């Protein structure tokens, strides 16, 4: 009976392997993205070969041939990877079938069967793992750190006792300030690279920062600019004394109808004195700022998931915080009680604050994160229960096999 089930399992497995082999023989290993990849390669190679000039037809042809060769090489690599994995899988299945068959025919002991299957599975797991994490993936810490050796500009900025500011690095003339993440190794950067920037911030980059609007740099608390010295071509840090700081109090609120008007207002409005707010947030601002020469607001603590401020004023005020507006998790608290805040100056956070002495906090309390933790805990618990159940079944099987051997 067991032998018949074993043969059926072998036939099913053999059928799956045969289908895989047919897929290998019939596939062309092309991708829908190959044409676009080829065009990108062609354009980049042509530009490099032309060295800044307009590519000639001959250069374009050479670049096209080189790009075709690269894409064909990728297709060949896909075929080789498929073939290697298929042969490896076939070999492991064949060995597992052989061990199981020998055991069922009483040619080997249960211990040998279990040891053989354990060796096969362990080898398969380790071999696959080494493709992604092997010795050549590691390096000496000193070698990595040498790639980020601080420049004199970095050293000068790092001597600043105030760490709550941002830096705009223009020294990488090839990649630009928004495609280079090196600055973030040492400083809080308003640039840097990320493949999926927040839409609000990308809008600001394209419509304000790229134009060099110094008022926008100031509201982002950009205290230092790093630029190359024209004579030495070495990066130098230049202090911007007009940066607004991490927070400030405005004298007035300007309401606009939509995001386009909000962005356009940044061209002319002095946002140090006036906060630009969409009319949809008007219901949140129930307090009008009243002049008070003694009013103050100060950053107390800036952690990854919590930012604290100290506020003091004799009259109602409106505070602006130099932090990107993101209401999908960031909650505001006034003296420990949750309160409303709004988007100001297109990307920042703003909040009306009543007269008095108050502690203002922003805490990151994402519902998605908490839900993910709960799901992860439940999944881990179910996995543990399933593991213990399988372990019990396996141990019971071993006991049955040993008892059968002893009786025979």
HUTAVEN-V19470 format. One record per backbone hydrogen bond with DSSP energy under -0.5 kcal/mol. CO is the residue of the C=O (numbers start at 1). NH is the residue of the N-H. Records with the same first field share a line. If there is no record, write none. Layout:
CO: NH, NH
This chain:
1: 5
2: 6
3: 7
4: 8
5: 9
6: 10
7: 11
8: 12
9: 13
10: 14
11: 15
12: 16
13: 17
14: 18
15: 19
16: 20
17: 21
18: 22
19: 23
20: 24
21: 25
22: 26
23: 27
31: 34
33: 37
34: 38
35: 39
36: 40
37: 41
38: 42
39: 43
40: 44
41: 45
42: 46
43: 47
44: 48
45: 49
46: 50
47: 51, 52
50: 53
56: 60
57: 61
58: 62
59: 63
60: 64
61: 65
62: 66
63: 67
64: 68
65: 69
66: 70
67: 71
68: 72
69: 73
70: 74
71: 75
72: 76
73: 77
74: 78
75: 79
76: 80
77: 81
78: 82
79: 83
80: 84
81: 85
82: 86
83: 87
84: 88
85: 89
86: 90
87: 91
88: 92
89: 93
90: 94
91: 95
92: 96
93: 97
94: 98
95: 99
96: 100
97: 101
98: 102
99: 103
100: 104
101: 105
102: 107, 108
103: 106
109: 113
110: 114
111: 115
112: 116
113: 117
114: 118
115: 119
116: 120
117: 121
118: 122
119: 123
120: 124
121: 125
122: 126
123: 127
124: 128
125: 129
126: 130
127: 131
128: 131, 132
129: 132, 133
134: 137
135: 138
140: 144
141: 145
142: 146
143: 147
144: 147
145: 148
146: 149
151: 155
152: 156
153: 157
154: 158
155: 159
156: 159
157: 160
161: 163
163: 165
166: 223, 224
167: 169, 190, 191
168: 170, 226
171: 173
172: 176
176: 179
177: 192
181: 184
182: 185
183: 186, 187
187: 189
188: 167
198: 202
199: 203
200: 204
201: 205
202: 206
203: 207
204: 208, 209
205: 210
208: 211, 212, 213
209: 212
212: 214
213: 216, 217
214: 218
215: 219
216: 220
217: 222
218: 221, 244
221: 166, 223
223: 240
224: 168
225: 227, 238
226: 170
227: 236
229: 233
234: 229
236: 227
238: 225
239: 241
240: 243
246: 322
248: 320
250: 318
252: 275
253: 255
254: 277
256: 279
258: 262
259: 263
260: 264
261: 265
262: 266
263: 266
264: 267
265: 268, 269
269: 271
270: 273, 274
273: 251, 252
275: 254, 277
276: 345
277: 256
278: 281
279: 282
281: 284, 285
284: 286
292: 295
296: 312
298: 310
301: 308
305: 364
306: 303
307: 362
308: 300, 301
309: 360
310: 298
311: 358
312: 296
313: 356
316: 290
317: 353
318: 250
319: 351
320: 248
321: 323, 349
323: 349
326: 330
327: 329
329: 331, 365
331: 363
332: 339
333: 335, 361
334: 337
337: 334
339: 332
342: 350
343: 278
344: 348
345: 347
347: 325
348: 344
349: 321
350: 342
351: 319
353: 317
356: 313, 358
358: 311, 360
359: 335
360: 309
361: 333
362: 307
363: 331, 365
366: 370
367: 371
368: 372
369: 373
370: 374
371: 375
372: 376
373: 377
374: 378
375: 379
376: 380
377: 381
378: 382
379: 383
380: 384
381: 385
382: 386
383: 387
384: 388
385: 389
386: 390
387: 391
388: 392
389: 393
390: 394
391: 395
392: 396
393: 397
394: 398
395: 399
396: 400
397: 401
398: 402
399: 403
400: 404
401: 405
402: 406
403: 407
404: 408
